[in-house]
Amino acid sequence: MKHSTDPETTLTAASTDELSIIVDALYRNLDTPAPVFGAQDWYDLATEELARRSAPLSPDAYGAA
């Protein structure tokens, strides 16, 4: 991830399992005395993407009117 220039592209391309691992690793990094610069931004984007994937589909997605 250090070499990626676009966190959003990286995170949306990751599988849900990979994304869970990334979120966990970022959380652990943020819980250290000196987290990596930019880790908070990555964590915020990763948790948002994971929440988006975990959210139930809207009723319209099931054809309900």
C-alpha positions as CSV (number, residue, x, y, z in Angstrom):
1,M,0.0,0.0,0.0
2,K,2.9,2.4,0.5
3,H,3.5,2.5,-3.2
4,S,-0.1,3.0,-4.2
5,T,-1.1,6.5,-5.2
6,D,-4.8,6.0,-5.1
7,P,-6.1,4.4,-1.9
8,E,-9.7,4.4,-3.2
9,T,-8.7,2.4,-6.3
10,T,-6.7,-0.1,-4.2
11,L,-9.5,-0.6,-1.6
12,T,-12.3,-1.0,-4.1
13,A,-10.2,-3.6,-6.0
14,A,-9.6,-5.6,-2.8
15,S,-11.8,-8.6,-2.0
16,T,-14.0,-8.3,1.1
17,D,-11.6,-10.7,2.9
18,E,-8.6,-8.7,1.9
19,L,-10.4,-5.5,2.9
20,S,-11.0,-6.9,6.4
21,I,-7.4,-7.8,6.7
22,I,-6.4,-4.3,5.6
23,V,-8.8,-2.7,8.1
24,D,-7.4,-4.8,10.9
25,A,-3.8,-4.0,10.0
26,L,-4.5,-0.3,9.7
27,Y,-6.3,-0.3,13.1
28,R,-3.3,-2.1,14.7
29,N,-1.0,0.5,13.1
30,L,-3.1,3.4,14.4
31,D,-2.9,1.9,17.9
32,T,0.8,2.3,18.0
33,P,2.7,5.3,19.5
34,A,3.8,6.4,16.0
35,P,1.4,5.3,13.2
36,V,2.4,5.6,9.6
37,F,1.6,9.0,8.0
38,G,-1.6,8.7,6.1
39,A,-2.8,5.6,7.9
40,Q,-5.8,7.4,9.3
41,D,-7.0,8.4,5.8
42,W,-6.5,4.8,4.6
43,Y,-8.4,3.5,7.6
44,D,-11.3,5.9,7.1
45,L,-11.6,4.9,3.4
46,A,-11.3,1.2,4.1
47,T,-13.9,1.2,6.9
48,E,-16.3,3.1,4.7
49,E,-15.8,0.6,1.8
50,L,-16.3,-2.3,4.2
51,A,-19.4,-0.7,5.6
52,R,-20.7,-0.1,2.1
53,R,-20.2,-3.7,1.2
54,S,-21.8,-4.9,4.4
55,A,-24.9,-2.7,4.1
56,P,-28.1,-4.6,3.1
57,L,-29.3,-3.7,-0.3
58,S,-32.1,-1.2,-0.6
59,P,-35.7,-2.5,-1.0
60,D,-35.6,-1.2,-4.6
61,A,-32.8,-3.7,-5.4
62,Y,-35.2,-6.5,-4.6
63,G,-37.9,-5.2,-7.0
64,A,-40.1,-3.8,-4.2
65,A,-42.1,-0.8,-5.0
